[in-house]
């Protein structure tokens, strides 16, 4: 077995302070932002003190780790900011959190500069919505022995000729190949199907996300735990006619329960207490079904 896969267990990932996948309970990642342009304003905390208070509240509510972003990644919003600004925001945020939290901190970034700042400030996980397209970022993850969430991500805004499952499976396969090329230990890698990011194909984007969630278990073929980020996203609003993210909690919890039922190991959420309850119920039902099929 090569050094990069030594110790790997099929369907299991190990991060500092968190074990995911086979043999572990489903984890909840609290989602916070320091980016005013983020799609859900209630998740934004510009001041370090307010950010820390929100994170501590999430941990008390059951969050297993905290994810913080300094630049919105919503594909339908004008979210571009200079890399220097993302670095400054993310460095302050991660430093404030890692100094006080007892759970790991994840940095939501796809750029090497902010990733370096976050890792040096104590982040233990990089949440990369680009699927590891930046080789320098990959090398940083490997050098720091950090955890990685590699998301399925469309290569461009060009139309998507294939269906949801074929496209997402291909994206994840390419991300895993980059993981291997960059020397990242696969047992530190979790995959994300990219809910909300595929909008250019003939399939309506809300139908696309429904299709992926309905067949999420098929993405377990890679032997990596799955992270799902669907909290208050636009596909939920489209399904229940709730234009405002503030009105999408109930729909998000329904989608969360189904994601867990179909194999998710990590749920990223804005509403930790409510999400933790939904996850616990869905996970116990999934476990009962798995026992019945043995």
Residue, then its C-alpha position, 0 to 999 in steps of 0.5 A: x500500500x502506498x504512503x498516501x493511502x496507508x491506514x485508509x479505511x473504506x468509507x471512513x475519514x479521520x480529521x483532528x478531533x472528528x471521525x467521519x463515515x463507517x463506524x462513526x455517528x453523523x456529524x454536524x458542521x456549523x456554518x458561519x461567514x464573515x463575508x457581507x455578500x453571503x446569501x444568508x445574512x443571518x450567518x454573517x458576523x463581521x466582528x470577531x467577538x460576535x463570530x466567536x459567540x455564534x460559534x460557541x453557541x453552535x458548539x453548545x448546540x452540538x456542532x462537531x466542528x465549525x466552518x467559516x467562510x470569508x468570501x461567498x461561494x454562491x454561484x448566482x451572486x456577484x461575490x468576487x473580492x480580492x484575494x488579499x481581502x479574503x486573506x485578511x477576513x479569514x485570518x482574523x476569523x480563524x484566529x479568533x475561533x481556534x483560540x477559544x474553541x474545543x472543536x476543529x475549525x474548517x476554512x471555506x476557501x478555494x484559493x491558496x493564499x487564504x488557505x495558507x493564512x487559515x492553516x497557519x492560524x490553526x484551521x484543521x480542515x479546508x473546505x474547497x468548493x472548486x474540487x482541488x483545482x489549485x495545485x498550490x492549495x492541494x500541496x498546502x493541505x498535504x504539507x499541513x496534514x489537514x482534512x479536506x472537503x473536495x466538492x464536485x464543481x462544474x469546470x465552467x459555466x458551459x452547458x452540462x451535457x450529461x445528467x446529474x449523477x453522471x456529471x457529479x460522479x465524474x467531477x468527484x472522480x477528477x477531484x480524487x485523482x487530484x488528491x492522489x496526484x498532490x499527495x494528500x492522504x485519502x483517509x483525510x478526504x471527504x467528498x461533497x456533491x455540490x448541491x446548488x452549484x450546477x446551474x448551466x444544464x438543460x435540467x432545472x437546477x432545483x431538479x438537479x439537486x433533488x436528483x442528486x439527493x435522491x441517489x446520494x448513496x450511489x456516490x458512496x462508490x468512491x469509498x469516501x464519506x459524503x458531506x452535504x451542504x444544503x442549509x437554506x439553499x435556493x433549491x429548498x426555496x424553489x421546492x416550497x416557494x420560499x424566496x427568502x433564505x430566512x423562511x427555509x428552515x423546515x425544508x432544509x431539515x426535511x432535505x437533511x433527514x433524507x440526505x442522512x438516510x441516503x448515506x451522508x456522514x457530515x451535514x453543514x448547517x446554519x441551524x445546528x440545534x434543529x439540524x442535530x435533532x433531524x440528523x439523530x432521528x434520521x441516523x437511527x432510522x438508517x441504522x435500523x434499516x442497515x441492520x435489517x439488510x445484514 
